[in-house]
């Protein structure tokens, strides 16, 4: 097989080693100083396979080639059928040491730069490219440092899966949740699909005086009307021939909290029956008599229920009963500063479940993830990260090659580098385009500064008052939102 030849002279080439040993796949970026490979823990890439010496070989990049040198191994280093002591390798070459194989891959500059790395662990077979966690995305100094929420919201009890980033919108929302949790009135959770409405409902329950009672969730759009009625209200004994008594979700939630997810999907007839329960505080199962009920109602929807009411698809009186408190979850695209923390938590969670240790994420991957719109919000992000953990070799720095095809293409368009992005760049009127650019730059500076307006003003090279005016002009945030910025700077 003909070996791939180097490209043009002087072109920068970055390399990654992908190893196959004992039925497992490992990967390691090759830093400028090179890497050692062998069976000992002292190696940068440890391969526990038959025939691999304690320190078998060393790989060092030099321009467009990757030099490999045998370090006095017992079973040698092989390129095809030829044993080698020192050899220049190019992308696509495959060498063998004992029963382990190593393939040389090329990596783009953006994917070779590590933007987010997990700390080195003594038990790790593959060391990450850097020892300390870093992030190039705005928001927090380190996504590995969990914000001490107990000091900010001492009465909140969050589910383990509920990861909170540093964005001001989420922190403001949690403050509202803490206050609302102490009330008994119904709550309406608003937000797009996948924003975490059920986790917020669980937080309301766990943080309330009802936390020792049951938490019951019902998806009103998942069952047909004839089944959801029995699921919600239950069935009394003897309601029909051959039908046994069964408690519905309302009765099972007695003394606790009931989440009515996708409440906008509930049929009008059932809306009327649910309204009676809310008004009377009593529940009558199908074919049975009414009995007192003590339930805290939390409803969730991705629809505009006011518009649905105006169109006759949702009862206005039920809406006003359920909307004693409205809590809106922001979509992921409106809080990009939370991405580093969310990514770190998801990678750790799925890696732990798979029995693997995370290594890191490349700069290019983080840039493309941050530029994507995430229409499926947290749910879509979780599915994507699970894909990376599933398909990446062990120890690999996750890079943009792992992105699903749909998200990768959409991210290019969102950045304006794909056909759709180029076609959708909008007006060519100079003032309009300049205003758009200014807004993006100011928003970026605020994100990098973590919302600290004094620090953002210094980054932009303008006065604090000048920044406040631009924030107000572009509708980015209330101009007086961070009055204590100077003291925190």
PAMARMAR-371298 format. One line per 2 residues: their letters; for each residue y, z, x negated of C-alpha. Coordinates in Angstrom, 3 decimals. Each point is the difference from the previous one (the first is absolute). Layout:
N
a	Y Z X  ...
This chain:
489
xx	0.000 0.000 0.000  3.382 -0.974 -1.410
xx	2.286 2.936 -0.710  3.457 0.080 1.584
xx	2.692 -0.767 -2.571  3.225 1.950 -0.436
xx	3.109 -1.290 1.743  3.336 -0.918 -1.497
xx	1.025 1.680 -3.205  1.973 3.201 0.421
xx	-0.990 0.572 3.640  -0.599 3.656 0.826
xx	-3.575 0.727 1.032  -1.166 3.357 1.320
xx	-3.688 0.831 0.159  -2.395 2.112 2.048
xx	-3.621 0.795 -0.810  -2.428 -0.013 2.916
xx	-3.285 1.630 -0.958  -3.376 0.011 1.757
xx	-2.343 2.790 -1.047  -2.934 1.725 1.721
xx	0.803 -1.620 3.338  3.665 1.078 -0.031
xx	3.229 -1.903 -0.652  2.886 1.421 -2.005
xx	3.371 -1.439 -0.959  2.629 0.891 -2.580
xx	3.369 -1.543 -0.830  0.359 -0.641 -3.718
xx	3.197 1.592 -1.360  1.721 -1.431 -3.112
xx	-1.763 2.524 -2.251  -3.420 -1.090 1.299
xx	-2.984 1.852 1.462  -3.323 1.282 -1.294
xx	-3.231 -0.440 1.948  -3.199 2.011 -0.344
xx	-2.214 2.671 1.524  1.980 2.981 -1.340
xx	2.640 1.801 2.079  2.489 -0.645 -2.803
xx	0.219 -3.697 0.872  2.698 -1.515 2.168
xx	-2.741 -1.763 1.976  -3.243 1.954 0.179
xx	-3.181 -1.945 0.825  -3.180 2.005 0.445
xx	-2.606 -2.746 -0.283  -3.090 -0.571 -2.138
xx	0.857 -1.517 -3.365  3.685 1.000 -0.021
xx	0.902 1.973 -3.141  2.255 3.062 0.028
xx	2.886 -2.144 -1.212  -1.119 -3.573 0.385
xx	3.051 -2.285 -0.213  3.776 -0.150 -0.075
xx	2.185 -2.543 1.857  3.575 -0.687 -1.202
xx	2.383 -2.604 1.506  1.825 -2.407 -2.311
xx	2.175 -2.532 1.805  -2.179 -2.337 2.026
xx	-3.326 1.363 -1.229  -1.864 3.282 0.195
xx	-1.723 0.982 -3.236  -3.287 1.889 0.281
xx	-1.615 1.793 -2.943  -3.438 1.569 -0.256
xx	0.362 3.632 -1.128  -3.383 0.202 -1.713
xx	-2.101 0.036 3.165  -3.782 0.134 -0.140
xx	-0.707 -2.869 2.417  2.938 -2.213 -0.876
xx	2.628 -1.923 1.928  -0.942 -3.361 1.502
xx	1.992 -3.019 1.192  -2.535 -2.260 1.667
xx	-2.959 -0.295 -2.365  2.076 0.818 -3.078
xx	0.389 3.433 -1.508  3.605 0.647 -1.065
xx	1.721 2.549 -2.223  3.606 -1.026 0.698
xx	1.065 -2.694 2.431  3.113 -1.248 1.821
xx	-0.684 -0.086 3.746  1.890 -1.771 2.777
xx	0.095 0.471 3.755  -3.418 -0.689 1.494
xx	-2.038 0.990 -3.054  -2.939 2.308 0.658
xx	-1.546 2.214 -2.672  -3.121 2.165 0.070
xx	-0.647 3.387 -1.588  -3.474 1.363 0.689
xx	-0.562 -0.292 3.756  3.727 -0.018 0.792
xx	2.166 -3.089 0.504  3.759 -0.278 -0.420
xx	2.099 -2.849 1.405  3.532 -0.718 -1.244
xx	2.484 -0.581 2.836  3.650 -1.047 -0.122
xx	2.592 2.127 1.784  3.566 -0.917 0.982
xx	2.793 1.999 -1.605  0.837 1.760 3.279
xx	-3.621 0.986 0.578  -0.400 1.129 -3.605
xx	2.884 2.454 0.372  -1.185 3.274 1.505
xx	2.429 1.340 2.594  -2.055 2.857 1.418
xx	-2.780 1.701 -1.967  -2.205 3.006 0.642
xx	-0.200 2.736 -2.650  -2.804 -0.275 -2.510
xx	-3.033 2.156 0.789  -2.375 1.305 -2.624
xx	-3.018 -0.972 2.114  1.193 -3.571 0.538
xx	-2.102 -2.796 -1.470  3.032 -2.276 -0.027
xx	3.425 1.196 -1.069  3.056 -1.394 1.763
xx	2.491 -2.059 -1.948  2.551 2.835 -0.034
xx	-0.518 3.752 0.085  2.823 1.121 2.278
xx	0.730 -1.056 3.591  3.049 -2.227 0.364
xx	1.505 -2.036 2.780  2.422 -2.906 0.076
xx	0.501 0.174 3.743  2.901 2.060 1.359
xx	-0.329 3.330 1.715  -1.598 2.782 -2.013
xx	-0.243 0.913 -3.663  -3.785 -0.006 0.322
xx	-2.199 -0.901 2.986  -2.510 2.551 -1.306
xx	2.383 2.879 0.621  -0.371 0.886 3.658
xx	3.262 1.154 1.559  -0.214 3.753 0.845
xx	0.233 -0.467 3.760  -0.797 3.657 0.631
xx	3.405 0.938 -1.372  1.765 -2.643 2.097
xx	-1.978 0.405 3.228  -1.815 3.360 -0.138
xx	-1.359 -0.268 3.562  -1.521 -3.473 -0.367
xx	-3.760 -0.411 -0.408  -0.778 -3.594 -0.973
xx	-3.467 -1.631 0.061  -1.348 -0.698 -3.487
xx	0.302 -3.769 0.529  3.671 0.248 0.904
xx	1.790 -0.939 -3.244  3.765 0.496 0.008
xx	2.260 -2.000 -2.285  3.539 0.787 -1.125
xx	1.860 -2.217 2.487  2.776 1.711 1.922
xx	-1.254 -1.508 3.281  -3.414 1.622 -0.263
xx	1.429 3.350 -1.085  2.449 -0.074 2.890
xx	-2.865 -0.821 2.368  -2.067 2.939 -1.281
xx	2.926 2.291 0.612  0.058 -1.185 3.621
xx	-3.771 0.462 0.294  0.239 3.581 -1.256
xx	2.539 0.870 2.691  -1.766 -1.878 2.807
xx	-3.409 1.509 -0.842  1.191 3.397 1.212
xx	0.785 -1.381 3.472  -2.362 -0.508 2.953
xx	1.599 -3.152 1.451  -1.671 -3.431 -0.357
xx	0.759 -2.206 -3.015  0.149 -3.798 -0.169
xx	-0.818 -1.517 -3.408  1.475 -3.449 -0.608
xx	-0.925 -2.364 -2.787  -1.675 -3.230 -0.984
xx	-3.759 -0.306 -0.320  -1.335 1.821 -3.040
xx	3.004 2.248 -0.672  -2.055 3.205 0.366
xx	0.752 1.158 3.535  -3.331 1.820 0.392
xx	0.536 1.880 -3.280  3.421 1.044 1.258
xx	-1.563 1.171 3.282  -2.518 2.067 -1.980
xx	2.883 1.491 -1.980  1.733 1.010 3.235
xx	-3.180 1.690 1.212  -0.865 1.744 -3.276
xx	3.573 1.279 -0.360  0.189 1.409 3.538
xx	-1.134 3.188 1.694  -2.875 -2.098 1.420
xx	-1.530 -0.700 -3.418  -3.063 2.130 0.795
xx	-0.648 -2.087 3.128  -1.543 -3.476 0.213
xx	1.680 -3.243 -1.060  -1.273 -2.928 2.096
xx	1.048 -3.630 -0.496  -0.531 -2.815 2.513
xx	0.823 -3.655 -0.636  1.236 -1.253 3.356
xx	-0.409 -3.629 -1.045  -3.561 0.245 -1.270
xx	-1.815 0.390 3.359  0.154 -1.896 3.298
xx	1.799 1.725 2.898  -3.200 1.023 1.834
xx	-1.306 1.793 -3.077  3.215 1.542 -1.301
xx	0.599 1.729 3.339  -3.245 1.950 -0.396
xx	0.712 0.514 -3.710  3.396 1.508 0.754
xx	-0.544 1.941 3.222  -3.732 0.727 -0.085
xx	-2.575 -0.156 2.780  -1.009 2.813 2.387
xx	-3.627 0.719 0.843  -1.137 -2.038 2.984
xx	2.943 -2.426 -0.198  -2.543 -2.799 0.409
xx	-3.754 -0.353 0.281  -1.681 0.644 -3.342
xx	3.267 0.968 -1.731  0.052 3.288 -1.901
xx	3.097 2.081 -0.656  1.951 -0.881 -3.109
xx	3.235 1.386 -1.357  2.680 -2.549 -0.802
xx	2.375 0.017 -2.965  2.621 1.921 1.959
xx	-2.357 2.897 0.683  -1.431 -0.080 -3.540
xx	3.558 0.374 -1.323  0.681 3.092 2.155
xx	1.808 2.559 -2.132  0.812 -2.597 -2.648
xx	1.571 -3.428 -0.458  -0.854 -3.392 1.535
xx	1.056 -3.202 -1.769  0.294 -2.992 2.340
xx	0.074 -2.817 -2.513  1.246 -3.430 1.113
xx	1.311 1.563 3.217  1.680 -3.306 0.864
xx	-3.449 -1.507 0.674  -0.782 2.449 2.812
xx	-0.322 -1.640 3.438  2.711 0.794 2.557
xx	-2.436 1.779 2.337  -1.103 2.340 -2.775
xx	3.619 0.535 -1.031  0.646 1.386 3.496
xx	-2.979 2.356 -0.211  1.023 1.170 -3.484
xx	3.524 0.660 1.282  -1.399 2.344 2.643
xx	-1.814 1.992 -2.678  3.206 0.298 -2.023
xx	2.005 1.117 3.029  -2.510 2.410 1.505
xx	-1.733 1.412 -3.070  -3.301 -0.507 1.834
xx	-2.912 -2.383 -0.546  -2.311 -1.384 2.661
xx	-3.067 -1.834 -1.404  -1.419 -2.979 1.859
xx	-1.578 1.359 3.165  1.080 3.562 -0.753
xx	2.702 2.548 0.800  3.082 0.813 -2.049
xx	0.050 2.857 -2.523  2.754 1.254 -2.352
xx	0.378 -1.851 -3.304  1.850 1.093 -3.144
xx	0.505 -3.017 -2.272  2.792 -1.120 -2.357
xx	0.392 -3.766 0.508  0.761 -2.302 -2.930
xx	0.202 -3.716 0.800  0.238 -2.837 -2.537
xx	0.942 -3.649 0.352  1.162 -3.036 -1.939
xx	1.700 -1.386 3.113  3.529 0.436 1.323
xx	-0.809 2.054 3.107  3.527 -0.304 1.347
xx	-0.368 -3.782 0.015  -3.497 0.344 1.464
xx	1.441 2.184 2.779  2.734 -2.541 0.743
xx	-2.677 -2.701 0.237  -2.074 2.092 2.434
xx	-2.899 0.536 -2.390  0.596 3.710 -0.623
xx	1.117 2.729 2.381  3.522 1.206 -0.869
xx	-0.755 3.507 1.316  -3.033 0.275 -2.290
xx	2.053 -1.246 -2.948  2.627 2.689 0.496
xx	-2.713 2.644 0.395  -1.662 -0.992 -3.274
xx	3.209 -0.564 -1.965  1.296 3.572 -0.056
xx	0.100 -0.531 -3.785  -0.032 -3.441 -1.641
xx	-1.163 -0.221 -3.625  0.175 -3.400 -1.726
xx	-2.139 -0.832 -3.035  1.685 -2.525 -2.330
xx	-2.029 -3.048 -1.077  -1.109 -0.133 -3.617
xx	2.325 -2.899 -0.846  3.004 2.242 0.773
xx	-1.026 2.710 -2.468  -1.107 -1.815 -3.186
xx	0.811 3.068 -2.108  -3.116 1.631 1.501
xx	-2.331 -2.675 -1.367  -0.766 1.594 -3.420
xx	-1.080 3.277 1.592  -2.031 -1.742 2.720
xx	-1.721 -2.300 -2.502  -0.843 2.867 -2.349
xx	-1.495 2.042 2.836  -2.017 -2.893 1.461
xx	-1.374 -1.137 -3.360  -1.041 3.570 -0.809
xx	-1.596 0.511 3.429  -2.061 -3.203 0.010
xx	-0.916 0.292 -3.693  -1.244 3.542 0.557
xx	-2.063 -1.123 3.004  -1.522 -2.771 -2.123
xx	-0.732 2.372 -2.890  2.396 -1.813 -2.331
xx	3.036 0.943 -2.051  3.190 -2.011 0.545
xx	1.719 -1.515 -3.039  3.312 -1.504 1.027
xx	1.984 -2.732 1.744  1.795 -2.884 -1.662
xx	3.698 -0.695 0.230  -0.549 -3.356 1.695
xx	-2.274 1.563 2.627  2.572 2.671 0.821
xx	2.782 -2.577 0.199  -1.975 -2.154 2.421
xx	-1.117 2.982 2.075  3.602 1.225 0.264
xx	1.261 -3.441 1.058  -2.610 -0.429 2.761
xx	1.033 0.856 3.561  -3.189 1.944 0.969
xx	-0.044 -0.878 3.724  -3.105 2.184 0.369
xx	1.794 2.884 -1.740  -2.083 2.881 -1.406
xx	-3.239 -1.263 1.539  0.380 -3.394 -1.684
xx	0.964 1.638 -3.300  -3.083 2.227 0.121
xx	-2.299 -2.979 0.639  1.560 -1.871 -2.918
xx	-0.364 2.896 -2.435  -3.624 0.521 1.072
xx	-0.568 -3.667 -0.892  1.374 0.546 -3.508
xx	-2.222 3.009 -0.610  -3.041 -1.868 1.321
xx	0.369 -3.221 -1.999  1.640 1.114 -3.265
xx	-2.210 0.740 -3.020  -0.061 3.661 -1.007
xx	2.938 1.055 -2.100  1.983 -3.143 0.758
xx	3.750 0.109 0.410  0.326 -1.449 3.493
xx	2.019 -3.210 -0.234  1.272 -2.711 2.332
xx	-3.266 -1.951 -0.210  -1.525 2.641 2.297
xx	2.471 -0.634 2.821  -1.584 -1.486 3.094
xx	0.920 -3.665 0.409  2.033 0.581 3.151
xx	2.084 2.820 -1.461  0.499 -1.740 -3.323
xx	1.322 -3.160 1.658  2.186 1.968 2.421
xx	1.441 2.078 -2.843  1.026 -3.199 -1.783
xx	1.733 -1.222 3.131  1.710 3.354 0.566
xx	1.370 -0.231 -3.542  1.187 -3.537 0.656
xx	-2.352 -1.527 -2.587  -2.377 -1.622 2.480
xx	0.674 -2.992 2.302  0.774 2.154 3.036
xx	2.330 2.229 -1.978  1.912 -2.965 -1.407
xx	0.306 -1.522 3.470  1.240 3.243 1.523
xx	2.744 0.948 -2.411  2.522 -0.464 2.790
xx	3.680 -0.807 -0.025  1.697 -1.822 -2.864
xx	3.397 1.449 0.935  1.152 1.667 -3.221
xx	1.504 3.159 1.556  -3.127 0.612 2.071
xx	-2.345 -0.444 -2.953  2.166 2.224 -2.223
xx	-0.002 2.715 2.665  -3.816 -0.207 0.204
xx	-0.277 0.291 -3.779  2.382 2.954 -0.135
xx	-1.971 1.801 2.699  -3.265 -0.520 -1.898
xx	1.510 1.282 -3.264  1.539 3.085 1.629
xx	-3.263 0.768 1.834  -1.942 -0.378 -3.250
xx	2.361 2.345 -1.851  -0.314 2.614 2.750
xx	-3.780 -0.279 -0.129  -0.114 0.315 -3.809
xx	2.316 3.029 0.240  -2.252 1.592 2.627
xx	2.844 0.016 2.551  2.418 1.813 -2.336
xx	3.259 -1.839 0.649  1.827 1.296 -3.090
xx	-2.809 -1.229 -2.244  -0.187 -3.321 1.858
xx	3.771 -0.483 -0.452  -0.378 0.515 -3.753
xx	-2.835 -2.537 -0.100  2.207 -2.527 1.794
xx	3.045 0.763 -2.135  2.192 0.830 2.985
xx	1.613 3.142 1.398  -1.715 2.368 2.439
xx	2.528 -0.953 2.691  -0.552 -3.672 -0.709
xx	-3.738 0.426 0.491  0.555 1.921 3.252
xx	2.072 -2.899 1.304  -2.705 -2.526 -0.879
xx	-2.692 2.169 1.617  2.034 0.140 3.196
xx	0.808 -3.734 -0.117  -3.646 -1.020 -0.332
xx	-1.388 2.668 2.352  -2.348 1.404 -2.643
xx	0.477 3.708 0.801  2.653 2.386 1.309
xx	2.814 0.046 -2.554  0.085 3.815 -0.147
xx	-3.754 0.515 -0.101  -0.176 1.447 -3.523
xx	2.967 2.341 -0.302  -1.724 2.113 -2.640
xx	-0.844 -2.925 -2.263  2.319 1.110 -2.784
xx	-1.560 3.462 -0.134  -3.528 -1.487 -0.131
x	0.829 -2.622 -2.629
